[in-house]
Amino acid sequence: MRRDHLEKCWKDELLPHLCQPKVIPSSRKSSKGQSNAQSLFDVHQSPSDNHIRDLLDPVTPEHVFPVFEENLAGVGQQGQLAGFRSVAATLLIALDGTKYFSSSHIYCSACSTRTLKSGETHYFHSVITPVMVCPGQTHVIPLVPEFIVPLSGA
């Protein structure tokens, strides 16, 4: 799938639906036994994890970052950001860190490493995922993630 097609699909088809409360969480089945992928996008056979990886691996994270920025701008333009203001009209950002790749055998130059007690080297990728939160709000606003990469010479 070409990047421009993937971006158009994401912006025009998927993102508007993902912002709707009925899609969250997307993995749940409706009362009629259909997943949201089936009922919203007419997807009858879900692609395998490997197929999804094959489609998304060529897409650089920086290519998707504008979607986060456009989402935040849209929330602001619609006046919904006011509902996220809390003490002294500030915005609260929650940070979460997670590993999204881990292996003792597969690695790349961007991998972080950890040496285990056994002497084996463990390779991994991790990311900080910020979200705008507010007490009493049932939704969060995802912000641009920050990938954790090893420093040069470290």
Secondary structure, DSSP 4 states (H G I P E B T S, - for coil): --HHHHHHHIIIIIHHHHTSGGGSSTTSBPTTS-BHHHHHH---SPPPHHHHHHHHTTS-HHHHHHHHHHHHHHHHHTTGGGGGB-GGG-BEEEEEEEEEEEESS---TT-EEEE-TTS-EEEEEEEEEEEEE-TT-S--EE---EEE-PPTT-
